[in-house]
């Protein structure tokens, strides 16, 4: 009888575990019910366990977008895009969020297909590809020096390695930029780091800025889309 009761208890515990919702499933259920703030809290908590999961950032972006915070939505979509640039849904939602702030994901004059090709791989993937090609080039070079074989293959590998190295160089330059998004409804751009300096311009929520320097509670930023430079309060922007 005791064995039967023990077996029954084990079966009940397994059934309860299978029926229990995971935090992500619970967040998705809140999102479907329109409880975006509750879903957001769970997604942001999940970042502690899944800091490199693009779809957690994507879902956080969706919550902020539904809550009307287009700037914070764009920041999280951008984080997801950097991790999973080939995902069509992430690209689409990032484009929408940026457009709501008057920004463009694809720079003016650049064909969209070229932008997709340039960002087809994430930065770690481009780096891995380049180092893989470097290893292959060194291996082929060693074989050619010893046996004088694979000369044409070595030359082709050298050309591809140069192209990949250039791709990595440009992507790294973009990667180390301190990109941020205006999260406040309006951010005032001032001539210095303080409210005692006059405001030279105002930037709406969702605009992309590049952080150049920091002092106390202020960032020095460049707003490329408007061609202006100045200081903005840190609380008004969200770094990506």
Backbone torsions as a table, in degrees:
resi	resn	phi	psi	omega
1	UNK	NA	-41.6	179.3
2	UNK	-63.1	-41.0	178.5
3	UNK	-62.6	-39.6	179.5
4	UNK	-64.0	-42.2	179.0
5	UNK	-66.3	-38.2	178.1
6	UNK	-64.5	-44.1	178.8
7	UNK	-62.5	-40.9	179.4
8	UNK	-63.8	-41.1	178.8
9	UNK	-64.1	-40.6	178.0
10	UNK	-63.3	-44.4	-179.7
11	UNK	-63.3	-39.2	179.2
12	UNK	-66.0	-39.9	179.7
13	UNK	-66.2	-39.3	177.3
14	UNK	-65.2	-40.5	179.7
15	UNK	-65.2	-41.8	179.0
16	UNK	-63.6	-38.6	179.4
17	UNK	-66.3	-37.6	-179.2
18	UNK	-72.4	-30.2	-179.4
19	UNK	-81.9	-24.2	-177.0
20	UNK	-65.6	138.3	179.4
21	UNK	-79.8	141.7	171.7
22	UNK	-75.6	160.9	178.1
23	UNK	-56.1	-39.3	179.6
24	UNK	-64.9	-40.5	178.2
25	UNK	-66.4	-38.0	177.8
26	UNK	-64.6	-40.9	178.2
27	UNK	-64.2	-41.6	178.8
28	UNK	-62.6	-37.7	178.7
29	UNK	-66.3	-43.0	176.3
30	UNK	-60.3	-41.2	-178.7
31	UNK	-63.2	-44.3	178.9
32	UNK	-62.8	-30.5	179.2
33	UNK	-82.3	-3.1	-179.2
34	UNK	83.2	11.0	178.3
35	UNK	-92.2	72.0	-170.7
36	UNK	-68.6	-34.5	179.6
37	UNK	-66.1	-41.1	178.2
38	UNK	-65.9	-42.1	178.4
39	UNK	-63.7	-40.9	-179.5
40	UNK	-60.8	-42.1	180.0
41	UNK	-60.0	-39.9	179.5
42	UNK	-70.8	-44.0	179.9
43	UNK	-60.9	-43.8	-179.3
44	UNK	-66.6	-33.0	175.8
45	UNK	-67.9	-35.5	-179.7
46	UNK	-67.4	-21.4	178.7
47	UNK	-60.2	-26.9	179.2
48	UNK	-64.4	-33.8	-179.4
49	UNK	-94.2	-21.5	-175.8
50	UNK	-134.6	62.7	-173.8
51	UNK	-68.3	-17.7	-178.6
52	UNK	-114.1	22.8	179.1
53	UNK	-92.4	111.0	-176.7
54	UNK	-63.0	-27.4	-174.0
55	UNK	-80.4	-19.6	170.6
56	UNK	-69.5	-45.4	176.3
57	UNK	-61.9	-39.1	179.4
58	UNK	-61.1	-45.0	179.8
59	UNK	-68.1	-35.8	174.7
60	UNK	-62.4	-42.6	176.9
61	UNK	-60.0	-41.1	178.8
62	UNK	-61.8	-41.6	179.6
63	UNK	-63.7	-47.4	180.0
64	UNK	-62.5	-39.2	180.0
65	UNK	-62.1	-44.0	179.4
66	UNK	-66.2	-29.0	-179.3
67	UNK	-85.6	-1.4	176.5
68	UNK	90.5	3.4	179.0
69	UNK	-93.0	79.5	-174.6
70	UNK	-64.3	-33.4	179.9
71	UNK	-66.0	-48.5	178.6
72	UNK	-66.6	-32.7	175.5
73	UNK	-62.8	-47.1	-179.5
74	UNK	-61.5	-40.4	-179.7
75	UNK	-61.2	-43.5	-178.5
76	UNK	-75.7	-34.4	172.9
77	UNK	-62.6	-38.2	-179.3
78	UNK	-66.5	-39.7	176.0
79	UNK	-61.3	-41.5	178.1
80	UNK	-65.9	-39.8	-179.1
81	UNK	-63.0	-39.2	179.8
82	UNK	-64.9	-30.4	-179.5
83	UNK	-87.0	-32.8	-177.2
84	UNK	-137.8	70.7	-173.6
85	UNK	-68.2	-17.1	-178.3
86	UNK	-86.3	-9.5	-177.9
87	UNK	-71.8	119.9	-175.4
88	UNK	-66.3	-37.9	-179.0
89	UNK	-67.1	-41.2	178.8
90	UNK	-63.1	-46.6	179.0
91	UNK	-60.6	-43.9	-178.2
92	UNK	-62.2	-48.4	-177.6
93	UNK	-69.0	-35.0	175.7
94	UNK	-63.4	-42.0	178.2
95	UNK	-60.6	-43.1	179.4
96	UNK	-64.8	-44.8	-178.0
97	UNK	-64.6	-41.1	178.3
98	UNK	-67.6	-40.2	179.4
99	UNK	-62.3	-33.7	178.5
100	UNK	-63.9	-25.2	177.8
101	UNK	-100.1	9.1	179.3
102	UNK	81.7	18.3	180.0
103	UNK	-109.1	167.2	178.8
104	UNK	-127.6	138.4	173.7
105	UNK	-74.4	-44.0	178.6
106	UNK	-92.0	119.0	-179.7
107	UNK	-57.2	147.3	179.2
108	UNK	-58.6	133.4	178.9
109	UNK	92.3	-14.1	178.8
110	UNK	-92.9	128.1	176.9
111	UNK	-62.1	134.4	-179.4
112	UNK	-55.2	-35.0	-179.3
113	UNK	-65.9	-34.3	178.1
114	UNK	-69.6	-39.4	177.8
115	UNK	-63.6	-42.1	178.8
116	UNK	-63.9	-39.9	179.6
117	UNK	-66.2	-41.3	-178.1
118	UNK	-64.9	-35.4	-179.6
119	UNK	-105.6	23.4	-179.6
120	UNK	-64.2	-38.4	176.9
121	UNK	-104.0	148.1	173.2
122	UNK	-73.1	165.9	-179.1
123	UNK	-59.0	-45.3	176.9
124	UNK	-60.3	-34.0	178.9
125	UNK	-69.3	-40.2	177.5
126	UNK	-63.8	-42.3	178.7
127	UNK	-63.5	-43.9	178.5
128	UNK	-63.2	-40.5	178.0
129	UNK	-62.2	-44.5	-178.0
130	UNK	-64.1	-44.9	179.7
131	UNK	-69.3	-31.5	174.7
132	UNK	-65.2	-41.5	177.2
133	UNK	-66.8	-36.1	177.7
134	UNK	-63.6	-42.4	177.0
135	UNK	-62.3	-43.6	179.3
136	UNK	-63.7	-41.9	179.5
137	UNK	-61.8	-43.3	179.8
138	UNK	-65.3	-39.1	178.8
139	UNK	-65.0	-46.7	179.1
140	UNK	-65.5	-37.5	178.0
141	UNK	-62.4	-40.0	177.6
142	UNK	-64.0	-42.3	178.5
143	UNK	-64.0	-41.7	-178.9
144	UNK	-65.4	-39.6	179.8
145	UNK	-64.8	-35.0	-176.8
146	UNK	-86.1	-45.4	-172.3
147	UNK	-115.4	-2.6	-177.6
148	UNK	54.1	44.4	177.9
149	UNK	-120.2	159.1	175.6
150	UNK	64.0	33.9	180.0
151	UNK	-62.5	-45.2	-179.5
152	UNK	-67.9	-38.7	177.9
153	UNK	-64.0	-38.5	177.9
154	UNK	-63.5	-42.0	179.7
155	UNK	-65.5	-42.3	178.4
156	UNK	-64.1	-40.2	179.2
157	UNK	-64.2	-37.5	179.6
158	UNK	-63.7	-41.2	179.4
159	UNK	-65.0	-45.9	-179.9
160	UNK	-64.6	-37.8	178.5
161	UNK	-63.9	-40.4	178.0
162	UNK	-63.3	-42.6	178.6
163	UNK	-64.5	-43.9	179.5
164	UNK	-65.5	-37.9	178.0
165	UNK	-64.6	-39.3	176.1
166	UNK	-65.2	-41.2	177.2
167	UNK	-60.1	-45.5	179.5
168	UNK	-63.3	-39.8	-178.7
169	UNK	-61.6	-46.1	-178.9
170	UNK	-69.0	-41.6	179.7
171	UNK	-64.5	-36.5	178.1
172	UNK	-66.2	-38.9	178.3
173	UNK	-60.4	-37.6	177.5
174	UNK	-73.8	-35.5	-176.3
175	UNK	-66.1	-37.1	-176.0
176	UNK	-85.9	-2.6	173.7
177	UNK	-66.3	139.7	177.3
178	UNK	-90.1	82.2	-176.6
179	UNK	-83.1	143.8	178.6
180	UNK	-144.4	165.5	179.3
181	UNK	-125.4	138.8	175.8
182	UNK	-68.3	118.5	-177.6
183	UNK	-100.3	-25.9	178.3
184	UNK	-74.6	155.9	177.4
185	UNK	-52.4	-40.8	176.3
186	UNK	-145.8	134.7	176.8
187	UNK	-113.2	127.1	178.5
188	UNK	-87.8	129.5	177.9
189	UNK	-94.7	118.4	-176.5
190	UNK	-110.6	160.8	-177.3
191	UNK	-76.4	-11.4	178.9
192	UNK	-152.8	171.5	-176.5
193	UNK	-81.5	72.6	179.0
194	UNK	172.8	155.6	-179.9
195	UNK	-71.7	-12.2	177.2
196	UNK	-77.8	-11.1	175.8
197	UNK	-89.2	143.3	-177.8
198	UNK	-68.9	147.5	176.5
199	UNK	-82.6	126.8	-178.9
200	UNK	-97.3	-19.6	-179.3
201	UNK	-164.7	167.6	174.0
202	UNK	-130.6	142.4	-176.8
203	UNK	-122.5	132.2	-176.4
204	UNK	-78.1	161.9	178.5
205	UNK	-57.1	137.8	177.2
206	UNK	98.6	-9.7	179.6
207	UNK	-73.4	142.4	175.7
208	UNK	-85.5	138.2	175.7
209	UNK	-134.3	157.2	175.2
210	UNK	-111.4	122.6	-178.9
211	UNK	-80.3	124.8	-178.8
212	UNK	-102.3	-34.8	-175.1
213	UNK	-156.7	168.2	178.8
214	UNK	-141.9	144.0	176.6
215	UNK	-151.1	118.3	-178.5
216	UNK	55.0	-118.0	-177.8
217	UNK	-102.2	25.7	-175.5
218	UNK	-128.2	148.4	172.4
219	UNK	-114.6	140.0	168.0
220	UNK	-91.0	124.5	-173.4
221	UNK	-129.6	160.3	171.2
222	UNK	-118.0	127.2	174.8
223	UNK	-101.3	95.2	-172.7
224	UNK	-63.0	-37.7	-176.7
225	UNK	-64.7	-23.2	180.0
226	UNK	-113.2	-4.5	177.7
227	UNK	65.2	36.9	-179.1
228	UNK	-124.5	157.7	-179.9
229	UNK	-138.2	140.5	179.4
230	UNK	177.8	-164.8	-176.3
231	UNK	-111.4	140.8	-179.4
232	UNK	-136.9	148.8	178.3
233	UNK	-65.1	139.3	-178.1
234	UNK	-59.3	-35.0	-178.2
235	UNK	-66.5	-15.7	-176.8
236	UNK	-87.7	-11.2	-177.3
237	UNK	-128.6	157.6	177.0
238	UNK	-120.3	116.7	178.8
239	UNK	-72.6	143.1	-179.3
240	UNK	-91.5	NA	NA
